[in-house]
Amino acid sequence: MSAKPKKIRVLIVDDSRFVRQAVARMLNASPDIEVVGQAADGRQGIAMARELRPDVVTLDVQMPHMGGLETLERLMKEAPVPVLLLSSLTSEGADVTLRGLELGALDFVDKSTAQGQMNLLSLTEELRVKVRALAGSPRRTRSAEPPPVPLESAASGSTRALVVAIGASTGGPTALQAIIPRLPKELGAAVLVVQHIPLGFTRYLADRLATRSTLPVHEARDGEAVRPGRVLIAPAGHHLKLVPRGEAVEVRLDDEPRSSLHRPSADVLMASVAEVFGARSLGVVLTGMGSDGAAGLGAIRKAGGRTMVESEETCVIYGMPKAAIEAGVVDRAVPLPEIADAILSAV
């Protein structure tokens, strides 16, 4: 008789009894997930995490007494575990959520999309998918950023990239923090970023990157010119494409294709970059679930441009890079601490 598959063990930390019970119902209804504990505050959550050693912790970012961020920091030091934040889209909530990702949380669920506590069950599938994804992530302690690793220079005579297109999903905000601030202000290429993130969070992500970077960073605006030394983040809910306008190239934000699993989509961005810039394109796919970016890297490579992905050892979720490698469209896999230097060697 074969042994039953091991269930994913989850600890819920939330000051709301209603939310704790709702999340427990959503997760326990799945045959592969088991809620092993519920904590009403951060101190209790830390103690239960040490005792129970769950596979995943869901953590409310805004709690009284010991707040979500303090709880998260202590978890990372005392009982490292993959953490899924439960957030809400307010000015304060978005900022705290992104700070939480910097402190070691791997992903988040936006509770505000449920339009109030009574509709939390609408988040069931997203919650289960993300718990399953994070359960397979390594238990990492938060560490200082590794020193830059010297990379070989680009091949002599190679075409320098004028546009760098980056795609990321789960773990992406933290990965971007390790790349964008390390690019110099004299960068000779434009940087265009697709990050899978809920509606409304893109501006906060761009603002946090901007405060840490020498390059200007902002949410992309329809019709603005693409310029070297600028970082544009595709706004959640819209694809980012490029349109030639005389001697310039402009941003076009639209909803097509609506059939795309993600909007914005890294595939859509990279296909557009390949069409406009051809061999002077560089495509980069970072950590994330799914396969978005694989077809886009294929388009860039077919046009004569270069492609790279984040290597497995530094990915929070290896899905997107793995899909691109399996598609045979990747020139090189690079650990996260080396990606900024790899970009510089190509532009």
C-alpha positions in Angstrom: 0.0 0.0 0.0 1.4 3.4 -1.0 1.8 6.1 1.6 -0.5 9.0 1.5 1.1 12.2 0.1 2.3 14.6 2.7 0.0 17.6 3.2 1.2 21.2 3.1 1.1 22.4 6.7 0.0 26.0 7.1 0.0 28.4 10.1 -2.4 31.3 10.0 -1.4 34.5 11.9 -4.1 37.2 11.9 -5.7 39.3 14.6 -9.2 38.9 13.1 -10.9 35.7 14.2 -13.2 35.9 11.2 -10.3 36.1 8.8 -8.5 33.2 10.5 -11.6 31.0 10.3 -12.3 32.0 6.7 -8.7 31.3 5.6 -8.7 28.0 7.5 -11.9 26.9 5.7 -10.5 27.8 2.3 -7.3 25.9 2.9 -8.6 22.9 4.7 -11.1 22.2 1.9 -8.2 21.4 -0.3 -7.1 17.7 0.1 -3.3 18.6 -0.1 -3.4 21.4 2.5 -3.8 21.3 6.3 -4.0 24.3 8.7 -2.0 23.2 11.7 -2.4 26.3 13.8 -4.1 29.7 14.1 -2.4 32.6 16.0 -4.2 35.8 17.0 -1.0 38.0 17.2 2.6 38.1 16.3 4.1 36.8 19.5 1.8 33.8 19.5 2.5 33.3 15.8 6.3 33.2 16.4 6.0 30.7 19.2 3.7 28.4 17.2 6.0 28.6 14.2 8.9 27.5 16.3 6.9 24.6 17.8 4.9 23.5 14.7 7.5 24.1 11.9 4.8 24.7 9.3 5.6 24.6 5.5 4.0 28.1 5.0 2.8 30.9 7.2 0.1 33.3 6.2 0.6 36.6 7.9 -1.6 39.7 8.2 0.6 42.7 7.5 -1.4 45.1 9.8 -1.9 43.9 13.3 -2.0 45.6 16.7 0.7 45.2 19.3 3.5 43.4 17.4 2.9 44.4 13.8 3.2 42.3 10.7 6.6 43.6 9.8 8.1 43.1 13.3 6.6 39.6 13.3 8.1 38.9 9.9 11.6 40.0 10.9 11.5 37.8 14.0 10.2 34.8 12.0 13.0 35.2 9.5 15.6 35.1 12.3 14.0 32.6 14.7 12.0 30.2 12.6 12.7 30.8 8.9 9.7 29.7 6.8 8.0 30.7 3.5 5.6 33.6 4.4 2.6 34.7 2.4 1.3 38.1 3.4 -2.3 39.0 3.5 -2.5 42.7 2.5 -5.0 45.4 1.5 -4.6 48.0 -1.2 -4.4 51.2 0.8 -1.5 53.7 0.6 -0.2 52.4 3.9 -1.0 48.7 3.2 0.8 48.7 -0.2 3.9 50.3 1.2 4.0 47.9 4.2 3.4 44.9 1.8 6.4 45.8 -0.4 8.5 46.4 2.7 7.5 42.9 3.8 8.7 41.4 0.6 12.0 43.1 1.1 12.2 41.7 4.6 11.8 38.1 3.4 8.1 37.4 2.6 7.8 35.6 -0.7 4.4 36.7 -2.0 1.2 38.3 -1.0 -2.6 38.2 -1.5 -4.5 41.4 -1.8 -7.5 41.1 0.5 -9.1 44.3 -0.8 -10.0 42.5 -4.1 -12.6 40.5 -2.1 -14.5 43.8 -1.5 -14.9 43.3 2.2 -14.5 40.5 4.7 -17.7 38.8 3.8 -16.3 38.0 0.3 -13.0 36.6 1.4 -14.0 33.2 -0.1 -13.5 34.7 -3.5 -9.8 34.5 -2.9 -9.8 30.7 -2.4 -8.1 29.7 -5.6 -5.4 32.4 -5.5 -4.6 31.5 -1.9 -4.3 27.8 -2.5 -2.1 28.3 -5.6 0.3 30.6 -3.8 0.4 28.3 -0.7 1.3 25.4 -2.9 4.0 27.4 -4.7 5.6 28.7 -1.6 5.6 25.3 0.1 8.2 24.2 -2.4 10.5 27.2 -1.7 13.6 26.9 0.4 13.6 28.2 4.0 15.9 31.1 3.7 17.1 33.5 6.3 17.4 37.1 5.2 21.0 37.9 4.4 23.0 40.8 3.2 23.3 41.2 -0.5 26.3 39.3 -1.8 29.2 41.3 -3.3 29.2 41.8 -7.0 30.8 38.9 -8.9 33.0 40.0 -11.9 31.6 38.7 -15.2 33.3 38.2 -18.5 32.7 41.1 -20.9 30.4 40.8 -23.8 31.9 39.2 -26.9 33.9 41.7 -29.0 32.0 43.1 -31.9 28.6 42.2 -30.4 25.7 44.6 -30.8 25.0 46.5 -27.7 21.4 46.4 -26.4 19.4 49.6 -26.5 16.4 48.1 -24.5 16.4 45.7 -21.6 13.0 43.9 -21.1 12.6 42.3 -17.7 9.8 39.9 -16.7 9.1 38.7 -13.2 6.4 37.2 -11.0 6.5 35.7 -7.5 9.6 37.0 -5.7 10.1 39.7 -8.4 9.8 42.8 -6.3 12.7 41.7 -4.1 14.7 40.6 -7.2 14.2 43.9 -8.8 15.5 45.6 -5.7 18.7 43.6 -6.2 19.0 44.7 -9.8 17.6 48.2 -10.6 19.5 50.1 -7.9 22.8 48.7 -9.1 22.4 50.0 -12.6 24.4 53.3 -13.1 22.8 56.6 -14.1 24.8 56.7 -17.3 23.2 53.4 -18.5 23.0 53.5 -22.3 19.7 51.5 -22.6 16.1 51.8 -21.5 14.8 49.3 -19.0 11.2 48.1 -19.3 9.7 45.9 -16.6 6.7 43.6 -16.3 6.0 42.5 -12.8 2.9 40.4 -12.1 1.3 42.3 -9.3 -2.3 43.3 -8.3 -3.9 46.4 -9.6 -2.8 49.5 -7.8 0.5 48.2 -6.5 2.6 49.1 -9.5 3.1 52.8 -8.5 4.2 51.9 -5.0 6.7 49.4 -6.5 8.1 52.0 -8.8 8.3 54.6 -6.0 10.3 52.2 -3.8 12.7 51.4 -6.6 13.1 55.1 -7.4 14.1 56.0 -3.9 16.9 53.4 -4.0 18.1 54.0 -7.6 20.2 56.5 -9.4 18.1 55.8 -12.5 14.7 57.5 -12.8 12.0 54.9 -12.2 8.3 55.4 -12.7 5.1 53.7 -13.8 4.9 53.8 -17.6 2.5 56.3 -19.2 0.8 55.8 -22.6 2.5 57.9 -25.3 5.7 58.7 -23.4 9.0 58.3 -25.2 11.4 55.4 -24.5 14.7 56.9 -23.4 18.1 55.4 -22.4 18.8 55.6 -18.7 15.1 55.3 -17.7 13.2 52.5 -16.0 9.5 52.1 -16.9 7.3 49.7 -14.9 4.3 48.4 -16.8 1.1 49.3 -14.9 -0.9 46.4 -13.6 -3.9 45.7 -15.8 -2.3 46.9 -19.1 0.1 45.4 -21.6 3.2 47.5 -22.4 4.1 47.7 -26.1 6.3 49.9 -28.2 5.4 52.0 -31.2 7.8 53.8 -33.5 7.0 57.5 -34.0 9.4 59.1 -36.4 12.8 59.1 -34.9 11.4 58.1 -31.5 9.8 55.0 -29.9 6.8 55.5 -27.7 5.0 53.4 -25.1 1.6 52.0 -25.9 -0.6 50.7 -23.1 -3.6 48.6 -24.0 -5.6 45.5 -23.1 -4.9 43.3 -26.1 -4.6 40.4 -26.2 -7.3 40.0 -23.6 -6.8 36.2 -23.7 -3.3 36.6 -22.1 -3.1 34.9 -18.7 -1.3 37.9 -17.4 -1.8 41.6 -18.0 0.8 43.0 -18.3 2.5 40.0 -19.9 6.3 39.6 -20.3 5.6 37.7 -23.6 3.7 40.7 -25.0 6.4 43.2 -23.9 9.3 41.2 -25.2 7.6 40.4 -28.6 7.1 44.1 -29.1 10.7 45.0 -28.1 12.0 42.3 -30.5 9.8 43.8 -33.3 11.0 47.3 -32.8 14.7 46.9 -31.6 15.6 43.5 -33.1 19.2 42.5 -32.3 19.6 45.5 -30.0 17.3 43.8 -27.4 18.1 42.1 -24.2 15.4 39.9 -22.5 15.6 38.9 -18.8 13.2 36.5 -17.0 13.4 36.4 -13.2 11.7 34.3 -10.6 8.0 33.5 -10.9 5.3 30.9 -11.4 4.2 29.8 -14.8 5.8 30.3 -18.2 5.3 34.0 -19.1 8.4 35.2 -20.8 9.4 32.0 -22.5 7.8 33.0 -25.8 9.0 36.5 -25.4 12.6 35.5 -25.0 12.1 33.3 -28.1 11.0 36.3 -30.1 14.0 38.3 -28.9 16.4 35.5 -29.7 14.9 35.0 -33.2 15.4 38.7 -33.8 19.1 38.4 -33.0 18.9 39.8 -29.5 20.3 38.2 -26.3 18.4 36.4 -23.5 19.1 35.4 -19.9 17.2 34.0 -16.9 17.7 34.0 -13.2 19.4 30.7 -12.2 17.6 28.2 -10.1 19.7 28.6 -7.0 18.5 32.1 -6.3 14.9 31.9 -7.6 12.0 32.0 -5.1 10.0 30.1 -7.7 11.9 28.6 -10.6 8.8 28.2 -12.9 9.3 31.1 -15.4 13.1 30.6 -15.9 12.7 26.9 -16.1 10.0 27.1 -18.8 12.3 29.4 -20.9 15.3 27.0 -20.5 13.1 24.1 -21.5 11.9 26.0 -24.6 15.6 26.4 -25.7 15.5 30.2 -25.8 18.0 31.1 -23.1 21.6 32.2 -23.8 22.7 32.1 -20.1 21.3 31.5 -16.6 22.7 34.0 -14.0 22.4 34.1 -10.2 20.5 37.1 -9.0 23.5 38.9 -7.5 25.2 38.9 -10.9 22.3 39.9 -13.1 23.0 43.7 -12.9 26.6 43.1 -14.0 25.3 40.8 -16.8 23.0 43.5 -18.0 25.8 46.1 -18.0 28.0 43.8 -20.0 25.3 43.7 -22.8 24.4 47.4 -23.0 
